């Protein structure tokens, strides 16, 4: 029996390792391509062994606006996450503990908004933003990102809050705490792992988003997605340069993911009280 169990665990481990390689390979290939020349990046068959060069990185950093793209990406990603959490925490609290009529329908409706293609609402949002003067405005882009990720944040927080025994909150209310104190002093510390997970997922989704940034920004509020797309010309794509800036763009996300992976796993799988 033990031998069979070890064999099953070994097979599962091998399958997991293969899947990890499959998912990681595009990132690894992008990293390799960033050290090739444009000719080498287009070579067929692909070059596996080559002399690394920094030509692509030099071309990227030769443009003096690189830092601005990074700053805009940071502001829009973490600013939208903060907005989504400020709105999502009380929304998830009310759905989890106040149990309003039609709660299940509300939850389904909230997540169903994520199923709508972004291009389906591009024109009305563009018209509204144009009238409000929010085109190529970093705060306008931040608001769009916040609304884009709000359904996911509410669902993740609702699942986390549902794992918190309501008796704990009732005890705090009996001791004289109002709703604000119950949320900030009792609920948030208990559900911190779930909040971390929701916030980090929102920030990562906003960081990697390109559709809205390309269509709603031009120069002043342009993010890394716009910068990456700028290496597209009439004669084709500059794969080495695009790989270089893409590598620089994903490094912060990978580092943050490694640092807080424990909190993410706990928040997504075990709930608030599963320490």
Secondary structure, 3 states (H helix, E strand, C coil): CHHHHHHHHHHHHHHHHHHHHHHHHHHHHHHHHCCCCHHHHHCCCCCCCCCCCCHHHHHHHCCCCHHHHHHHHHHHHHHHHHHHHHHHHHHHHHHHHHCCCCHHHHHHHHHHHHHCCHHHHHHHHHHHHHHHCCCCCHHHHHHHHHHHHHHHHHHHHHHHHHCCCHHHHHHHHHCCCCHHHHHHHHHHHHCHHHHHHHHHHHHHHHHHCCHHHHHHCCCCCCCHHHHHHCCEECCEECHHHHHHHHHHHHHHHHHHHHHCHHHHHHHHHHCCCCC
